[in-house]
Amino acid sequence: MRPAESPADADTGRTTGDRLRRIQTLTDTELARLGVDALLGEVLERVRDLLDVDTVAVLLLDPSRTFLVATATRGLEEETRQGVRIPLGRGFAGRIAAEKHAVIIDEVDHSNVLNPILREKGIRSLLGVPLLVGGDVLGVLHVGTLRPREFTAEDAELLQLAADRVALATRAQMTQAERSAAAALQRSLLPGQLPSVPGLELAARYVPGGGGEIGGDWYDVFDLPSGRLCVVVGDVVGRGLQASVAMGRLRSAVRAYALQTEDPGELLRRLDMQVQHFERDVMATVLCAVVEVDQSLAWVSSAGHPPPVRALDGARGELVDVPTDPPIGLTPPRRRRTSSVALPVGSCLVLYTDGLVERRRESLDAGLERLKDAVRPAAAEDVCVRIMGRLIGSETSADDVALLVVARPADSGTAPLRLVEPAVPRSLRSVRQSLRSYLASVGATLEEISDLVLAIGEASANVVEHAYGPGGGLLEVHLEMHGPRVSATIRDTGSWREARGVNRGRGTTLMHGLVDECHVERDATGTRVVLERTLGRNR
């Protein structure tokens, strides 16, 4: 195995005109009109003819950048069909990629070639060059012959010219593919529709950075088993597909750990443990908040993330004093702190990633001041519009921007609650969670919430069990306030079926015991159950 000589030292035996013709074959402007796959095939065919070789192969680094993978071949198709992988730094191709220069093998044997296919097919001599773009190695282009041959420095120069053409086309294709994949992944992981939570308003934005390369910013909002609401904003360090993939794994992990603990600090500690063990090359900042059922309080923990901004009724936004623990993946896992943040009626809480406030040639404090000035209590969507207008406007942010607004409007408790769900058992949990949130927002006590959720839940369960046959139907629940009195209507459009089995049919008795009034009406259009109870009165 020997490096290629310089062209000046090689006796090529060819005229200047012949050399120029061979170079022109690989720089032909017609190649620029081809797609990447077609260009790659055409360049490999031209290389095989110009250098009079039996095999031509392109091996590209895999995403881990530890293996070269056979991607395109001419004359030795087994390499791609069998998915040949060569470790970086080992063997013929591995050495070329690691050392970033041409290598010639005059006589192939076990000591200088790792790929057994080359030996089995009788390849005697090899010449290979790196695929380089801006000093970065993408892979290797190599040629081989079935007869002994001493490749020259001019051969190496010509092959490097072809490799440069292949490298540029490959990088363009990889960049476009990564951008498309990252954008699709980002769209699939961001919530398509935010949850509907009585007494709260939610709004969000995600805008990719101006560089065109998707990053690892994300936001998420989801219900917890207790009826609380989990709100998360995060930012994986890095750009491109790898950052987006890591973001997807972290987002899924947060949801999984939220089923085990509703303490944001403990949730982030467990996330950190996972990243430290399985994702050692990943680092991220994350802000996690859990909003209580009555919406008056949020528990917040920060893993190196910018602090949230809160605005109280009639006041300007201010940074929330939340202790900042290290980012996820930075230091060995340790206990993380959780702080309480009051969310009184008429307030709003704003979570965001640093792309919203960071600007080149400007201090971070300036961006935070603009954000605080833009935050005023209002409908969540209005807050989002104002923030994006003030901080982004007509400019293109250099970094991705994720923004999430949680607002608690002053009149939230007076609006009716309307729920329409499939009449199946899994809908009952969603109904109960919505009931708890709504009743808490109108000032019901814990005992009143428990009684009403149980009574309305019983009526809803009756709809699921008795109202419809195999074809199924809809469960409708409507709550509204008349002063201190709660009126709940549970409706179906099916035909009532009598209770089956023994010890059944006691739901109506239970409902009568939990509310002030209970009325059941059945006709040809379905069944209506109306429950009423006055809040704030001992029963």
Secondary structure per residue as TSV (DSSP state, phi and psi in degrees):
chain	resnum	aa	ss	phi	psi
A	1	M	-	360.0	126.4
A	2	R	E	-140.3	147.2
A	3	P	E	-70.4	157.9
A	4	A	-	-72.6	144.4
A	5	E	-	-74.5	166.5
A	6	S	-	-73.4	150.0
A	7	P	G	-55.6	-32.5
A	8	A	G	-66.6	-26.0
A	9	D	G	-89.5	-8.2
A	10	A	-	-97.1	141.0
A	11	D	-	-93.3	96.4
A	12	T	-	-79.4	-30.6
A	13	G	-	71.1	16.5
A	14	R	-	-121.2	152.5
A	15	T	-	-77.6	161.3
A	16	T	H	-61.3	-38.2
A	17	G	H	-62.9	-41.2
A	18	D	H	-64.2	-40.5
A	19	R	H	-63.3	-42.5
A	20	L	H	-65.1	-37.2
A	21	R	H	-63.0	-41.1
A	22	R	H	-66.8	-39.7
A	23	I	H	-65.1	-41.9
A	24	Q	H	-63.2	-31.5
A	25	T	H	-59.3	-33.8
A	26	L	H	-93.6	-11.2
A	27	T	H	-112.2	13.4
A	28	D	-	-54.1	129.9
A	29	T	G	-65.1	-20.7
A	30	E	G	-61.4	-28.8
A	31	L	G	-64.5	-30.1
A	32	A	G	-66.5	-19.6
A	33	R	G	-85.6	-6.5
A	34	L	S	-87.9	151.8
A	35	G	-	-68.5	168.8
A	36	V	H	-62.4	-46.4
A	37	D	H	-63.8	-44.1
A	38	A	H	-65.5	-40.5
A	39	L	H	-62.2	-43.1
A	40	L	H	-60.7	-45.2
A	41	G	H	-64.3	-41.0
A	42	E	H	-66.9	-42.8
A	43	V	H	-62.9	-41.7
A	44	L	H	-63.8	-40.1
A	45	E	H	-64.7	-42.1
A	46	R	H	-66.2	-38.6
A	47	V	H	-63.1	-42.5
A	48	R	H	-62.5	-40.3
A	49	D	H	-71.7	-45.5
A	50	L	H	-65.3	-40.1
A	51	L	H	-93.7	-2.4
A	52	D	T	53.7	56.4
A	53	V	-	-116.8	166.0
A	54	D	S	-95.0	-25.4
A	55	T	E	-137.0	146.4
A	56	V	E	-136.8	136.2
A	57	A	E	-144.7	143.4
A	58	V	E	-115.0	125.8
A	59	L	E	-117.7	129.8
A	60	L	E	-112.2	147.8
A	61	L	E	-66.4	137.4
A	62	D	-	-77.2	170.8
A	63	P	T	-56.4	-27.9
A	64	S	T	-77.5	-12.7
A	65	R	S	59.0	33.2
A	66	T	S	-118.5	-12.7
A	67	F	E	-133.8	146.6
A	68	L	E	-96.7	129.8
A	69	V	E	-115.7	128.5
A	70	A	E	-61.9	122.7
A	71	T	E	-115.4	-38.9
A	72	A	E	-147.8	137.5
A	73	T	E	-142.4	156.6
A	74	R	E	-134.5	124.2
A	75	G	S	91.9	-13.3
A	76	L	-	-146.9	61.8
A	77	E	T	-65.2	-17.0
A	78	E	H	-57.2	-30.9
A	79	E	H	-59.5	-45.8
A	80	T	H	-77.8	-37.7
A	81	R	H	-65.8	-31.1
A	82	Q	T	-95.2	-1.2
A	83	G	T	63.7	47.7
A	84	V	-	-57.9	134.8
A	85	R	E	-127.8	127.4
A	86	I	E	-117.9	124.1
A	87	P	E	-62.6	139.1
A	88	L	T	-60.5	130.3
A	89	G	T	91.9	-7.5
A	90	R	S	-116.5	146.6
A	91	G	H	69.0	-171.4
A	92	F	H	-64.0	-60.0
A	93	A	H	-66.4	-39.0
A	94	G	H	-61.9	-36.9
A	95	R	H	-68.9	-40.4
A	96	I	H	-59.4	-46.3
A	97	A	H	-66.7	-38.2
A	98	A	H	-72.6	-39.0
A	99	E	H	-94.0	-12.5
A	100	K	T	59.8	39.8
A	101	H	S	-149.2	165.7
A	102	A	-	-68.2	146.2
A	103	V	E	-134.8	137.8
A	104	I	E	-118.5	134.9
A	105	I	E	-118.1	115.3
A	106	D	S	-75.7	-33.6
A	107	E	S	-139.8	114.9
A	108	V	-	-74.7	134.4
A	109	D	-	-151.1	-178.1
A	110	H	T	-62.5	-25.8
A	111	S	T	-79.5	-22.2
A	112	N	T	-118.6	-4.2
A	113	V	-	-131.1	123.8
A	114	L	-	-86.6	-32.0
A	115	N	-	-74.5	113.4
A	116	P	H	-67.8	-23.6
A	117	I	H	-63.1	-39.0
A	118	L	H	-61.3	-41.5
A	119	R	H	-72.0	-42.0
A	120	E	H	-64.3	-33.0
A	121	K	T	-85.4	-0.3
A	122	G	T	82.8	24.0
A	123	I	-	-67.2	128.2
A	124	R	-	-102.1	-39.2
A	125	S	E	-133.0	147.8
A	126	L	E	-136.6	147.4
A	127	L	E	-135.7	129.5
A	128	G	E	-138.6	148.5
A	129	V	E	-135.7	155.7
A	130	P	E	-79.9	151.4
A	131	L	E	-92.5	111.1
A	132	L	E	-122.1	138.3
A	133	V	E	-135.6	112.1
A	134	G	T	59.1	33.3
A	135	G	T	86.6	-10.8
A	136	D	E	-89.0	134.6
A	137	V	E	-87.0	125.5
A	138	L	E	-97.9	-27.6
A	139	G	E	171.8	-149.9
A	140	V	E	-141.9	141.2
A	141	L	E	-115.5	123.6
A	142	H	E	-136.8	155.3
A	143	V	E	-125.7	158.3
A	144	G	E	-148.4	159.0
A	145	T	E	-127.4	153.1
A	146	L	S	-86.6	-2.9
A	147	R	S	-123.1	152.2
A	148	P	-	-60.7	138.9
A	149	R	-	-154.1	141.6
A	150	E	-	-100.3	100.2
A	151	F	-	-67.6	145.6
A	152	T	-	-103.6	171.2
A	153	A	H	-64.8	-33.0
A	154	E	H	-67.4	-37.6
A	155	D	H	-59.7	-43.1
A	156	A	H	-64.6	-39.1
A	157	E	H	-65.2	-42.3
A	158	L	H	-65.2	-41.9
A	159	L	H	-66.1	-36.3
A	160	Q	H	-66.5	-34.6
A	161	L	H	-61.9	-44.3
A	162	A	H	-64.2	-39.8
A	163	A	H	-63.5	-38.8
A	164	D	H	-63.5	-38.3
A	165	R	H	-66.1	-44.2
A	166	V	H	-64.6	-40.8
A	167	A	H	-63.1	-44.6
A	168	L	H	-63.6	-43.7
A	169	A	H	-66.0	-39.5
A	170	T	H	-66.9	-42.9
A	171	R	H	-61.8	-42.2
A	172	A	H	-61.1	-43.8
A	173	Q	H	-66.0	-44.1
A	174	M	H	-63.7	-41.9
A	175	T	H	-63.2	-45.1
A	176	Q	H	-65.9	-42.1
A	177	A	H	-64.1	-41.5
A	178	E	H	-65.3	-41.1
A	179	R	H	-63.4	-43.8
A	180	S	H	-64.7	-43.9
A	181	A	H	-66.0	-41.6
A	182	A	H	-65.5	-41.0
A	183	A	H	-64.6	-42.5
A	184	A	H	-64.7	-40.9
A	185	L	H	-64.4	-43.1
A	186	Q	H	-59.7	-47.1
A	187	R	H	-62.0	-37.9
A	188	S	H	-72.5	-25.5
A	189	L	H	-94.1	-25.1
A	190	L	S	-72.5	139.8
A	191	P	-	-58.3	128.4
A	192	G	S	-71.0	-35.7
A	193	Q	S	-139.9	129.6
A	194	L	-	-75.1	149.9
A	195	P	-	-60.5	151.8
A	196	S	-	-96.4	114.6
A	197	V	-	-121.8	114.2
A	198	P	T	-56.9	132.8
A	199	G	T	89.5	-9.7
A	200	L	-	-126.7	153.9
A	201	E	E	-123.6	138.6
A	202	L	E	-125.4	142.1
A	203	A	E	-150.5	150.6
A	204	A	E	-149.3	160.5
A	205	R	E	-141.4	146.0
A	206	Y	E	-137.2	125.5
A	207	V	E	-130.8	121.6
A	208	P	-	-69.1	154.3
A	209	G	-	-68.7	163.4
A	210	G	T	-70.1	-16.2
A	211	G	T	-70.2	-10.8
A	212	G	S	83.9	-6.8
A	213	E	-	-102.8	118.9
A	214	I	-	-65.3	143.4
A	215	G	E	-109.9	-152.4
A	216	G	E	-113.4	24.9
A	217	D	E	-77.0	143.4
A	218	W	E	-156.2	163.2
A	219	Y	E	-138.6	157.5
A	220	D	E	-154.1	146.4
A	221	V	E	-140.5	129.1
A	222	F	E	-156.3	155.3
A	223	D	E	-76.5	146.3
A	224	L	-	-103.7	160.3
A	225	P	T	-55.8	-30.2
A	226	S	T	-77.5	-9.4
A	227	G	S	98.1	-9.5
A	228	R	-	-68.9	169.0
A	229	L	E	-117.3	130.2
A	230	C	E	-103.8	129.6
A	231	V	E	-124.8	126.9
A	232	V	E	-134.9	138.0
A	233	V	E	-132.0	134.8
A	234	G	E	-145.5	165.4
A	235	D	E	-148.0	108.7
A	236	V	E	-80.4	132.0
A	237	V	E	-66.1	131.7
A	238	G	E	119.1	178.4
A	239	R	E	-135.2	166.1
A	240	G	H	84.5	-168.5
A	241	L	H	-61.3	-40.6
A	242	Q	H	-62.2	-40.0
A	243	A	H	-65.6	-39.3
A	244	S	H	-67.0	-40.5
A	245	V	H	-63.4	-44.8
A	246	A	H	-61.7	-40.6
A	247	M	H	-58.2	-42.9
A	248	G	H	-62.1	-40.0
A	249	R	H	-68.1	-41.4
A	250	L	H	-65.0	-42.0
A	251	R	H	-60.4	-44.4
A	252	S	H	-64.9	-38.4
A	253	A	H	-65.4	-40.0
A	254	V	H	-58.7	-45.7
A	255	R	H	-62.3	-40.1
A	256	A	H	-65.8	-45.6
A	257	Y	H	-68.8	-25.5
A	258	A	H	-67.5	-19.3
A	259	L	T	-80.2	-13.1
A	260	Q	T	-102.3	-30.4
A	261	T	-	-148.4	142.9
A	262	E	-	-109.5	13.3
A	263	D	-	-89.4	113.0
A	264	P	H	-55.6	-39.2
A	265	G	H	-63.9	-44.3
A	266	E	H	-67.3	-37.3
A	267	L	H	-60.2	-46.4
A	268	L	H	-68.6	-31.1
A	269	R	H	-63.7	-43.1
A	270	R	H	-67.5	-38.6
A	271	L	H	-60.9	-41.3
A	272	D	H	-62.7	-41.1
A	273	M	H	-59.9	-43.2
A	274	Q	H	-63.9	-45.7
A	275	V	H	-63.8	-42.5
A	276	Q	H	-62.5	-31.4
A	277	H	H	-89.3	-43.6
A	278	F	H	-106.3	-20.7
A	279	E	-	-127.6	58.5
A	280	R	T	-67.1	-14.7
A	281	D	T	-100.4	13.1
A	282	V	-	-110.6	137.2
A	283	M	-	-136.3	141.5
A	284	A	E	-150.9	151.1
A	285	T	E	-102.5	140.8
A	286	V	E	-142.2	137.5
A	287	L	E	-119.3	123.2
A	288	C	E	-121.7	130.6
A	289	A	E	-130.2	138.0
A	290	V	E	-117.5	118.4
A	291	V	E	-92.3	128.9
A	292	E	-	-64.3	161.3
A	293	V	T	-57.5	-39.5
A	294	D	T	-83.4	2.0
A	295	Q	S	64.3	3.8
A	296	S	S	-83.2	-7.3
A	297	L	E	-149.5	143.8
A	298	A	E	-126.9	139.8
A	299	W	E	-101.1	127.2
A	300	V	E	-127.9	139.9
A	301	S	E	-137.3	138.5
A	302	S	E	-120.3	127.5
A	303	A	E	-105.5	79.3
A	304	G	S	69.7	15.5
A	305	H	-	-95.8	152.2
A	306	P	-	-56.7	143.5
A	307	P	-	-69.0	148.8
A	308	P	-	-69.9	162.7
A	309	V	E	-114.8	131.7
A	310	R	E	-121.0	140.5
A	311	A	E	-124.8	127.9
A	312	L	-	-89.6	165.2
A	313	D	T	-52.9	119.7
A	314	G	T	80.0	5.2
A	315	A	S	-119.1	163.1
A	316	R	-	-77.1	154.3
A	317	G	-	-66.0	145.8
A	318	E	E	-135.8	148.8
A	319	L	E	-66.1	136.5
A	320	V	-	-81.9	132.1
A	321	D	-	-79.0	84.6
A	322	V	-	-111.9	124.9
A	323	P	-	-57.4	137.5
A	324	T	E	-104.8	114.0
A	325	D	E	-90.2	168.7
A	326	P	-	-60.8	153.7
A	327	P	-	-59.7	160.2
A	328	I	B	-66.6	130.6
A	329	G	T	88.2	4.1
A	330	L	T	-92.6	-47.5
A	331	T	S	-127.3	164.7
A	332	P	-	-54.7	140.6
A	333	P	-	-55.4	140.6
A	334	R	-	-148.8	176.7
A	335	R	-	-63.2	135.8
A	336	R	-	-114.4	146.7
A	337	R	-	-90.1	146.6
A	338	T	-	-123.5	132.4
A	339	S	E	-120.2	152.2
A	340	S	E	-95.5	140.0
A	341	V	E	-128.5	121.3
A	342	A	E	-71.5	138.9
A	343	L	-	-126.4	73.5
A	344	P	-	-68.5	164.7
A	345	V	T	-56.3	134.8
A	346	G	T	91.0	4.8
A	347	S	E	-103.2	169.8
A	348	C	E	-146.2	151.7
A	349	L	E	-124.7	131.7
A	350	V	E	-118.5	123.7
A	351	L	E	-113.7	146.2
A	352	Y	E	-160.6	167.3
A	353	T	-	-105.1	165.2
A	354	D	G	-66.8	-17.3
A	355	G	G	-61.2	-21.5
A	356	L	G	-71.9	-32.7
A	357	V	T	-116.0	-15.0
A	358	E	-	-89.1	136.0
A	359	R	-	-138.7	144.8
A	360	R	T	-64.2	145.0
A	361	R	T	59.2	30.8
A	362	E	S	-148.3	143.0
A	363	S	-	-72.0	152.0
A	364	L	H	-62.1	-33.6
A	365	D	H	-59.4	-35.4
A	366	A	H	-64.5	-42.2
A	367	G	H	-65.9	-38.9
A	368	L	H	-66.9	-36.0
A	369	E	H	-64.4	-40.5
A	370	R	H	-62.8	-40.3
A	371	L	H	-65.3	-46.2
A	372	K	H	-60.6	-37.9
A	373	D	H	-69.6	-27.5
A	374	A	H	-82.0	-19.2
A	375	V	-	-88.4	117.3
A	376	R	-	-136.7	141.1
A	377	P	S	-57.4	130.9
A	378	A	S	-172.0	-175.4
A	379	A	-	-58.3	143.2
A	380	A	H	-56.1	-42.9
A	381	E	H	-64.3	-38.4
A	382	D	H	-64.8	-38.4
A	383	V	H	-63.4	-43.7
A	384	C	H	-59.0	-46.9
A	385	V	H	-61.0	-43.9
A	386	R	H	-65.2	-44.3
A	387	I	H	-62.3	-49.4
A	388	M	H	-64.7	-35.7
A	389	G	H	-66.4	-41.4
A	390	R	H	-76.5	-40.2
A	391	L	H	-96.3	-24.9
A	392	I	T	-109.2	-51.4
A	393	G	T	57.4	-131.2
A	394	S	T	-92.9	1.6
A	395	E	S	-79.8	164.2
A	396	T	-	-108.6	119.7
A	397	S	-	-67.3	138.4
A	398	A	S	-70.1	-24.5
A	399	D	S	-121.3	162.5
A	400	D	-	-62.8	153.0
A	401	V	E	-127.8	123.7
A	402	A	E	-119.8	132.1
A	403	L	E	-136.9	134.5
A	404	L	E	-138.6	127.9
A	405	V	E	-118.0	128.9
A	406	V	E	-114.8	115.7
A	407	A	E	-118.7	145.2
A	408	R	E	-121.0	87.8
A	409	P	-	-60.3	151.1
A	410	A	T	-64.5	-29.3
A	411	D	T	-102.4	22.4
A	412	S	G	-62.4	-31.6
A	413	G	G	-78.2	-11.9
A	414	T	G	-93.0	-18.1
A	415	A	S	-73.3	140.3
A	416	P	-	-65.2	158.3
A	417	L	E	-109.0	123.9
A	418	R	E	-124.0	122.8
A	419	L	E	-123.1	133.9
A	420	V	E	-131.3	114.7
A	421	E	E	-131.7	154.9
A	422	P	E	-60.1	141.8
A	423	A	S	-80.9	69.4
A	424	V	S	-132.7	156.2
A	425	P	T	-55.1	-37.0
A	426	R	H	-66.5	-19.2
A	427	S	H	-72.0	-23.1
A	428	L	H	-63.4	-36.3
A	429	R	H	-64.0	-44.5
A	430	S	H	-62.3	-40.1
A	431	V	H	-62.5	-45.8
A	432	R	H	-62.2	-41.4
A	433	Q	H	-63.0	-43.1
A	434	S	H	-65.4	-37.6
A	435	L	H	-62.9	-45.4
A	436	R	H	-60.4	-45.1
A	437	S	H	-63.6	-44.4
A	438	Y	H	-66.0	-47.8
A	439	L	H	-64.4	-36.3
A	440	A	H	-64.4	-37.2
A	441	S	H	-70.2	-22.4
A	442	V	T	-96.4	6.5
A	443	G	T	93.0	14.9
A	444	A	-	-68.3	146.6
A	445	T	-	-76.6	168.3
A	446	L	H	-60.9	-38.9
A	447	E	H	-65.9	-42.5
A	448	E	H	-65.3	-40.5
A	449	I	H	-61.3	-46.0
A	450	S	H	-60.3	-45.1
A	451	D	H	-64.3	-47.7
A	452	L	H	-68.7	-39.7
A	453	V	H	-63.1	-39.6
A	454	L	H	-66.4	-44.1
A	455	A	H	-67.3	-48.4
A	456	I	H	-68.0	-36.1
A	457	G	H	-62.5	-37.4
A	458	E	H	-65.0	-44.5
A	459	A	H	-63.3	-38.9
A	460	S	H	-67.4	-40.4
A	461	A	H	-63.4	-34.4
A	462	N	H	-63.5	-38.5
A	463	V	I	-62.2	-46.2
A	464	V	I	-60.2	-40.8
A	465	E	I	-84.6	-37.5
A	466	H	I	-111.0	-22.0
A	467	A	I	-80.1	-30.4
A	468	Y	-	-129.8	157.4
A	469	G	-	-93.0	-154.6
A	470	P	T	-60.4	-25.9
A	471	G	T	-69.4	-18.5
A	472	G	-	74.0	-179.2
A	473	G	-	-175.8	-158.3
A	474	L	E	-117.1	145.5
A	475	L	E	-106.1	125.2
A	476	E	E	-116.6	130.1
A	477	V	E	-127.8	129.1
A	478	H	E	-131.9	121.2
A	479	L	E	-117.3	139.1
A	480	E	E	-149.4	156.7
A	481	M	E	-102.2	137.1
A	482	H	E	-124.0	88.1
A	483	G	T	65.7	-129.4
A	484	P	T	-85.2	2.3
A	485	R	E	-98.0	128.8
A	486	V	E	-94.0	130.1
A	487	S	E	-118.9	122.8
A	488	A	E	-120.1	130.4
A	489	T	E	-119.3	125.3
A	490	I	E	-114.8	122.2
A	491	R	E	-133.0	146.7
A	492	D	E	-135.3	169.3
A	493	T	-	-121.5	26.3
A	494	G	S	-101.7	-170.8
A	495	S	-	-107.6	123.7
A	496	W	-	-65.1	134.3
A	497	R	-	-110.9	136.7
A	498	E	-	-67.1	154.6
A	499	A	-	-62.9	143.4
A	500	R	-	-111.3	145.1
A	501	G	S	90.1	-175.5
A	502	V	S	-99.8	163.5
A	503	N	S	55.8	39.2
A	504	R	-	-118.0	171.2
A	505	G	-	80.5	19.3
A	506	R	-	-96.6	2.5
A	507	G	H	-61.8	-39.0
A	508	T	H	-64.5	-40.4
A	509	T	H	-61.5	-41.6
A	510	L	H	-62.6	-44.6
A	511	M	H	-62.9	-42.3
A	512	H	H	-58.8	-33.7
A	513	G	H	-77.2	-15.0
A	514	L	H	-104.5	-17.1
A	515	V	S	-126.9	170.8
A	516	D	S	-75.5	-40.2
A	517	E	E	-139.4	144.6
A	518	C	E	-141.5	120.3
A	519	H	E	-125.2	134.8
A	520	V	E	-119.7	124.6
A	521	E	E	-125.2	127.8
A	522	R	E	-123.9	136.4
A	523	D	E	-151.8	-167.9
A	524	A	T	-65.9	-20.6
A	525	T	T	-90.0	-7.7
A	526	G	E	135.9	-157.1
A	527	T	E	-126.3	138.0
A	528	R	E	-122.5	129.5
A	529	V	E	-114.9	122.8
A	530	V	E	-113.6	121.9
A	531	L	E	-117.9	136.7
A	532	E	E	-134.8	142.8
A	533	R	E	-153.6	138.2
A	534	T	E	-90.1	127.4
A	535	L	T	-82.0	151.9
A	536	G	T	79.7	14.9
A	537	R	-	-127.1	126.1
A	538	N	-	-66.1	134.4
A	539	R	-	-101.5	360.0
